[in-house]
Amino acid sequence: MRRDITLGLLFLLVVQNHIFCDEHTISPTVEVRSHFALLDEVRLLATGLLQLGQSLREFVQKTKGQINDIVNKLNIFDRSFYQLSALASEIKEEEEELKKTTVVLKASNEEIKDLSVQIYSKVDTILQEKSRLQHKVEGLEERLSSMSQGLVTSEQVEEITALRKTIYSQEQSIAELLKAVKEQSHQLNQQRSKIKILEDKVGERKPSRLKISFCFLIQYNIIIIGLPADCSELFNQGERVSGVYVINPGTSEPFMAFCDMTTGETVIQRRTDGSINFDQNWEKYESGFGDLQGEFWLGLSRIHSLSVQGNSVLHIHLEECKQLRRVFEYRFALEGPQSNYTIHLSPLSHDLPDVMGNQTNTTFSTKDRGNGKQHHHNCIQDTGGWWFHPCGGTNLNGKYFKSRRRPGQKRGIQWRAGRRGSSSLKFTQMSVGRLQLSPHL
């Protein structure tokens, strides 16, 4: 194509030059010089045209690339716009559902309010009955005082005694009813506050946060109230599958725990293979760490919430490398953080040595927080957390060694039963249950 254009231009220049030469008489020498000069110009023009064509080609390629980029960006914009439209539709649907939920909660609030009014009405009736009985008793006491010089019949004594018992029982009922009314009023206020927060958030159109608040409200009003206090309660209800359950002792927030349903006990510590590092600080031992399906420490705060329910028994299951299993039982109580979780133990298995006897009335200690005068920094360093007494004694939270340790090394799992101690335990498990004892025990 370029060659055809160049030859055409050359032909036009030659024809023009020939016509010019016919009109004007020019010597042959001059005609030859003019002819060669025009060829140079043609070459120069052809070179310029080639460069122009190359530039146009590059410009076209660059323009095509920019157009492709614009098309890709338009496609991305279309997809983003579609996704935003779908998300807006979902948000609108969730907002409608939350508005419906708010209406239901308002209806529940009105029902609770009506119930509270009925309770207050019953309380007023009981108070009036109490006042009437008091007047009657006062009249009987006046009659009794007037008859103090005479004899009081047995019927009158029985009547007075019965009236006193009735009044006492009425006072107890009134006190319990007032307590229930107070709790009901408190729950009603909480319900109203949560409904108000929910209404405000619906007005702000924040469905994701409202969904979380609604789930929390449902969990608080329905699920948490029905949670068992510990694993023994589940066991008494007929549950026999060991595993992780949610419990609510009542003195703390609900938490997950592993329940040993062979005996209905809540497991608070387990060592099986050394997969979890028990060399932790005070904060970890207080809140808990590990895997509930494997090795773990439940946490001092949670263990305390289990023990305050009363009649607690601590079971310690041990297994040595030689497959020898032993079980130790103690009457158990654990104080709170204000006393650094002081432990109280009394053995129940009197045919076994009291290995934990020295630990009773002892505070809990870790490598970064040694509590009690009997501890030294070197004693509890790198040994995990425990009720250390004395230094280097019994410690089921020491370092896990897969092979038997040499005597004298005290950083492993320690359990001193008699003269011989063991620091190569293969398995340890501590669990808390409820002790069923007769009243004289």
Buried (B, 14 or more C-beta within 10 A) or exposed (E): EEEEBBEEBBEEBBEEBEEEBEEEEEEEEEEEEEBEEBEEEBEEBBEEBEEEEEEEEEEEEEEEEEEEEEEEEEEEEEEEEEEEEEEEEEBEEBBEBBEEBBEEBBEEBEEBEEEBEEBEEEBEEBBEBBEEBEEEBEEBEEEBEEEEEEEEEEEBEEEBEEBEEBBEEBEEEBEEBBEEBEEBBEBBEEBBEBBEEBBEBBEEEBBEEBBEBBEEBEEBBEEEEEBBBBBBBBBEEEBEEBEEBEBBBEBBEBBEBBBBBEBBBBBBBBBBEBEBEBBBEBEBBBBBBBEBEEBBBBBBBBBBBBBBBEBBBBBBBBBBBEEEEBEBBBBBBBBBEEEBBBBBBEBBBEEEEBBBEBBBEBBBBBBBBBBBEBBEEEBBEEBBBBBBBEBBBBBBBBBBBEEBBEEEEBBBBBBBBEEEBBBBBBBBBBBBBBBEEEEEE
